[in-house]
Amino acid sequence: MTDITADAGGAAPLEPGGSLGPLGPAGGTVAVAVPTAAVPRAVWRLLLRRPTFLIGAVIIVFWVVCAIFGHAIAPFNPLAQQLLFNNTAPSGAHWFGTDTLGRDVLSRVVVGSRDILIVTPLATILGTILGTALGLAMGYLGGAFDLIVGRIVEAVLALPAVIIAFLFIVALGPSKTTLIIVIGLIFTPLIARTVRAAVLTERNLDYLSSARLLGERPLRIMFREILPNIMPAILVEFTVRLGYAVFAVATLSFLGFGVQPPTPDWGADIAADYSGLLAGYWWQVLFPALAIASLVIAVNLITDSIEQVLSS
């Protein structure tokens, strides 16, 4: 519950039990209890009024539908090879043309959305959970713990993310599970640094001093007192990292460390047909690239809308 203080001029009626109503004896101020559930509802109402949020949400819903019902929506089997019709330009029979093996590009784009929409949210959730827990501990505990872990975080951030990903993938083997773990671990120090900064602004506030005086344990203070107050920053960080995760999955697949052929995948398909650009087969690369771009743009539109609403 949130207390909102307002001026009032009249006297308050007595409640059935005979006690004073919301006004004090002098009738000067009133404390109105506002349910915390009303805050998310207000945020949703503001978000739904923003065209950028609606456009981003529609694009993401479209790709989610493709990911769930891809095989039913796709006009052809994305794995079926028709070597007599390879490198066919977009036409009425194949709207997005065919690739070097005669596979329908539209079908592969539609079905290829499945893996990327599974890996990216799970990897971002994993990184957000680990990063939030680490950032809370660093910011609240401080001292030697913050110093030591902070130096480790800085050392990890100094390394190129692609090299770290390669090391993990080579050790664990390429798979969707490996991608989720690798991207989640890469995001962990980035999110931890943001959460730590948010915790530092809260650490010396009065409500935390009161919690310490009441004898609450550090874990309870971090997760029951501080965490709800820094959720807006975590939410924005989550949506930002979600956009980066799309690029990360596509990049690793393009380099051969992600989803393996012949499974439809946007990054892997771009890598397989990239040489066709020199021969004029632009459609084989263009449509998977547009799919990646549309998903990233949609996430960024939603991120910007959330950040603007929360900051206002």
C-alpha positions as CSV (number, residue, x, y, z in Angstrom):
1,M,0.0,0.0,0.0
2,T,1.2,3.5,-0.7
3,D,0.2,6.5,1.4
4,I,-0.7,9.7,-0.4
5,T,-1.2,12.9,1.7
6,A,-3.7,15.5,0.6
7,D,-5.3,18.6,2.1
8,A,-8.9,18.5,3.2
9,G,-11.1,21.2,4.6
10,G,-14.1,19.5,6.1
11,A,-14.7,17.2,9.0
12,A,-14.8,13.5,8.4
13,P,-17.7,11.4,9.4
14,L,-17.3,8.9,12.1
15,E,-16.8,5.3,11.1
16,P,-19.3,2.7,12.3
17,G,-17.1,1.8,15.3
18,G,-17.1,5.4,16.5
19,S,-13.5,6.1,15.6
20,L,-12.4,9.0,13.5
21,G,-12.4,8.6,9.7
22,P,-9.5,9.2,7.4
23,L,-9.2,12.8,8.6
24,G,-7.3,13.6,11.8
25,P,-8.9,15.5,14.7
26,A,-8.1,18.9,13.2
27,G,-9.2,17.8,9.8
28,G,-6.0,19.1,8.1
29,T,-4.6,16.1,6.2
30,V,-5.8,12.7,5.0
31,A,-3.8,9.6,4.3
32,V,-5.3,7.7,1.4
33,A,-4.2,4.1,1.0
34,V,-3.6,3.4,-2.7
35,P,-3.3,-0.3,-3.6
36,T,0.1,-1.1,-5.1
37,A,-1.8,-3.1,-7.8
38,A,-3.1,0.2,-9.1
39,V,0.4,1.3,-10.1
40,P,1.0,-1.5,-12.7
41,R,-2.5,-0.9,-14.0
42,A,-1.7,2.8,-14.4
43,V,1.6,1.9,-16.2
44,W,-0.3,-0.4,-18.6
45,R,-2.8,2.3,-19.4
46,L,0.0,4.7,-20.2
47,L,1.8,2.1,-22.3
48,L,-1.3,1.2,-24.3
49,R,-1.6,4.9,-25.3
50,R,1.8,4.9,-26.9
51,P,1.9,4.0,-30.6
52,T,5.5,2.9,-30.4
53,F,4.6,0.3,-27.7
54,L,1.6,-0.9,-29.7
55,I,3.7,-1.3,-32.9
56,G,6.4,-3.2,-31.1
57,A,3.9,-5.4,-29.3
58,V,2.1,-6.2,-32.6
59,I,5.4,-7.2,-34.3
60,I,6.4,-9.4,-31.3
61,V,3.0,-11.1,-31.2
62,F,3.3,-11.8,-34.9
63,W,6.6,-13.6,-34.4
64,V,5.4,-15.4,-31.4
65,V,2.4,-16.7,-33.5
66,C,4.9,-17.8,-36.1
67,A,7.1,-19.5,-33.5
68,I,4.1,-21.5,-32.1
69,F,2.3,-22.3,-35.3
70,G,5.2,-22.0,-37.8
71,H,4.8,-25.5,-39.3
72,A,1.1,-24.9,-39.9
73,I,1.6,-21.4,-41.3
74,A,4.6,-22.2,-43.6
75,P,3.5,-23.0,-47.1
76,F,6.2,-25.6,-47.6
77,N,8.3,-28.0,-45.6
78,P,11.3,-25.8,-44.6
79,L,13.6,-28.9,-44.8
80,A,12.4,-30.1,-48.2
81,Q,15.1,-29.7,-50.9
82,Q,14.0,-29.1,-54.6
83,L,17.3,-28.9,-56.5
84,L,15.5,-28.3,-59.7
85,F,14.1,-25.0,-58.3
86,N,17.1,-23.7,-56.4
87,N,17.9,-20.0,-56.4
88,T,14.4,-19.2,-57.7
89,A,13.6,-15.5,-57.4
90,P,10.5,-14.4,-55.4
91,S,7.3,-15.3,-57.3
92,G,3.7,-16.3,-56.8
93,A,4.8,-19.9,-56.1
94,H,7.6,-18.9,-53.6
95,W,6.9,-15.4,-52.2
96,F,10.4,-15.1,-50.7
97,G,12.1,-17.2,-53.4
98,T,14.2,-20.4,-52.7
99,D,17.8,-20.9,-51.4
100,T,20.7,-22.7,-52.9
101,L,19.2,-26.1,-52.0
102,G,15.7,-25.2,-53.4
103,R,14.2,-24.8,-49.9
104,D,11.4,-22.2,-49.6
105,V,12.8,-19.1,-47.9
106,L,9.5,-17.9,-46.5
107,S,8.9,-21.3,-44.8
108,R,12.4,-21.2,-43.3
109,V,12.0,-17.6,-42.0
110,V,8.6,-18.5,-40.4
111,V,9.8,-21.7,-38.8
112,G,13.2,-20.2,-37.9
113,S,11.6,-17.8,-35.5
114,R,10.9,-20.6,-33.1
115,D,14.4,-21.2,-31.8
116,I,15.3,-17.5,-31.5
117,L,12.1,-16.8,-29.6
118,I,12.9,-19.6,-27.2
119,V,16.5,-18.9,-26.6
120,T,16.5,-15.1,-26.3
121,P,13.9,-14.8,-23.5
122,L,15.2,-17.7,-21.5
123,A,18.8,-16.4,-21.8
124,T,17.8,-12.9,-20.8
125,I,15.8,-14.2,-17.9
126,L,18.7,-16.2,-16.7
127,G,21.1,-13.3,-17.0
128,T,18.6,-11.0,-15.2
129,I,18.1,-13.3,-12.3
130,L,21.8,-13.9,-11.8
131,G,22.8,-10.3,-12.4
132,T,20.1,-9.0,-10.1
133,A,21.1,-11.3,-7.2
134,L,24.8,-10.4,-7.7
135,G,24.1,-6.7,-8.0
136,L,22.0,-6.7,-4.9
137,A,24.7,-8.4,-2.9
138,M,27.4,-6.0,-4.3
139,G,25.5,-2.9,-3.7
140,Y,24.1,-3.7,-0.2
141,L,27.0,-5.6,1.4
142,G,29.7,-3.4,0.0
143,G,33.1,-3.5,1.5
144,A,35.5,-6.3,0.6
145,F,32.8,-8.3,-1.2
146,D,31.9,-5.4,-3.5
147,L,35.6,-4.7,-4.1
148,I,36.6,-8.3,-5.0
149,V,33.5,-9.1,-7.0
150,G,33.6,-5.7,-8.7
151,R,37.2,-6.4,-9.9
152,I,36.1,-9.8,-11.3
153,V,33.1,-8.2,-13.1
154,E,35.4,-5.6,-14.6
155,A,37.8,-8.2,-15.8
156,V,35.1,-10.2,-17.4
157,L,33.6,-7.1,-19.1
158,A,37.1,-6.3,-20.5
159,L,37.1,-9.5,-22.5
160,P,35.3,-9.6,-25.8
161,A,31.9,-11.2,-25.4
162,V,32.3,-13.3,-28.5
163,I,35.5,-14.9,-27.3
164,I,33.8,-15.8,-24.0
165,A,30.9,-17.3,-25.9
166,F,33.3,-19.3,-28.1
167,L,35.1,-20.7,-25.1
168,F,31.9,-21.9,-23.5
169,I,30.4,-23.3,-26.7
170,V,33.6,-25.2,-27.6
171,A,33.6,-26.7,-24.1
172,L,29.9,-27.5,-23.9
173,G,29.1,-28.1,-27.5
174,P,26.6,-26.1,-29.7
175,S,23.0,-26.4,-28.7
176,K,20.0,-24.3,-27.6
177,T,20.8,-25.1,-23.9
178,T,24.4,-23.9,-24.4
179,L,23.2,-20.7,-26.1
180,I,20.9,-20.0,-23.2
181,I,23.6,-20.5,-20.6
182,V,26.3,-18.7,-22.5
183,I,24.3,-15.6,-23.3
184,G,22.8,-15.5,-19.7
185,L,26.3,-15.6,-18.2
186,I,27.5,-12.9,-20.6
187,F,24.6,-10.6,-19.5
188,T,25.1,-11.3,-15.8
189,P,27.9,-8.9,-15.1
190,L,26.3,-6.2,-17.3
191,I,23.0,-6.4,-15.4
192,A,24.8,-6.7,-12.0
193,R,26.6,-3.4,-12.6
194,T,23.3,-1.7,-13.3
195,V,21.6,-3.2,-10.3
196,R,24.5,-2.3,-8.0
197,A,24.2,1.3,-9.1
198,A,20.5,1.3,-8.3
199,V,21.1,-0.3,-4.9
200,L,23.7,2.3,-4.0
201,T,21.0,5.0,-4.3
202,E,18.7,3.1,-2.0
203,R,21.2,1.8,0.6
204,N,21.2,4.8,2.9
205,L,17.5,5.7,2.7
206,D,15.4,5.8,5.9
207,Y,13.3,2.8,5.2
208,L,16.4,0.6,5.1
209,S,17.7,2.1,8.3
210,S,14.3,1.2,9.9
211,A,14.6,-2.3,8.6
212,R,18.0,-2.7,10.1
213,L,16.9,-1.4,13.4
214,L,14.0,-3.9,13.4
215,G,16.7,-6.7,13.1
216,E,15.8,-7.8,9.6
217,R,18.4,-10.1,7.9
218,P,20.4,-8.9,4.9
219,L,18.7,-11.3,2.5
220,R,15.3,-10.2,3.6
221,I,16.3,-6.5,3.3
222,M,17.7,-7.1,-0.2
223,F,14.9,-9.1,-1.7
224,R,11.9,-7.8,0.3
225,E,12.8,-4.1,0.8
226,I,15.3,-3.0,-1.9
227,L,14.2,-5.3,-4.8
228,P,10.7,-3.9,-5.2
229,N,12.0,-0.4,-5.3
230,I,14.5,-1.0,-8.1
231,M,12.2,-3.1,-10.3
232,P,11.7,-0.4,-12.9
233,A,15.5,-0.2,-13.5
234,I,15.6,-4.0,-13.7
235,L,12.6,-4.1,-16.1
236,V,14.3,-1.6,-18.5
237,E,17.6,-3.5,-18.3
238,F,15.8,-6.7,-19.1
239,T,14.1,-5.3,-22.2
240,V,17.4,-3.7,-23.4
241,R,19.3,-7.0,-23.0
242,L,16.5,-8.9,-24.8
243,G,17.3,-6.9,-27.9
244,Y,21.0,-7.6,-27.6
245,A,20.1,-11.3,-27.1
246,V,18.5,-11.4,-30.5
247,F,21.7,-10.1,-32.1
248,A,23.8,-12.5,-30.0
249,V,21.9,-15.6,-31.0
250,A,21.9,-14.6,-34.7
251,T,25.6,-13.7,-34.6
252,L,26.6,-17.0,-33.0
253,S,24.4,-19.0,-35.5
254,F,26.0,-17.0,-38.4
255,L,29.5,-18.0,-37.1
256,G,28.4,-21.6,-36.8
257,F,28.2,-21.8,-33.0
258,G,24.5,-21.6,-32.6
259,V,21.6,-23.6,-34.0
260,Q,23.1,-26.2,-36.4
261,P,21.9,-26.8,-40.0
262,P,19.6,-28.0,-41.5
263,T,17.4,-26.6,-38.7
264,P,15.8,-23.3,-39.9
265,D,17.6,-20.4,-38.2
266,W,17.9,-16.8,-39.4
267,G,21.6,-16.4,-38.6
268,A,22.6,-19.8,-40.0
269,D,20.6,-19.2,-43.2
270,I,22.3,-15.8,-43.8
271,A,25.7,-17.5,-43.4
272,A,24.7,-20.4,-45.7
273,D,23.5,-18.1,-48.5
274,Y,25.7,-15.1,-48.0
275,S,27.9,-15.9,-51.0
276,G,24.8,-15.8,-53.2
277,L,24.8,-12.0,-52.9
278,L,27.7,-11.9,-55.4
279,A,25.6,-13.9,-57.9
280,G,22.5,-11.6,-57.4
281,Y,20.5,-13.9,-55.1
282,W,19.7,-11.1,-52.7
283,W,16.4,-12.6,-51.4
284,Q,18.2,-15.5,-49.6
285,V,19.9,-13.1,-47.2
286,L,17.5,-10.1,-47.2
287,F,14.4,-11.7,-45.7
288,P,16.1,-13.5,-42.8
289,A,18.0,-10.2,-42.1
290,L,14.7,-8.2,-42.2
291,A,13.2,-10.8,-39.7
292,I,16.1,-10.1,-37.3
293,A,15.9,-6.4,-37.8
294,S,12.1,-6.3,-37.2
295,L,12.4,-8.3,-34.0
296,V,15.2,-6.1,-32.6
297,I,13.3,-2.9,-33.6
298,A,10.1,-4.1,-31.9
299,V,12.0,-4.9,-28.7
300,N,13.7,-1.4,-28.8
301,L,10.3,0.3,-29.4
302,I,8.9,-1.5,-26.3
303,T,12.0,-0.7,-24.3
304,D,11.8,3.0,-25.1
305,S,8.1,3.2,-24.2
306,I,8.6,1.4,-20.9
307,E,11.6,3.7,-20.0
308,Q,9.6,6.9,-20.9
309,V,6.6,5.8,-18.9
310,L,8.5,4.8,-15.8
311,S,10.6,7.9,-15.9
312,S,7.5,10.1,-16.1
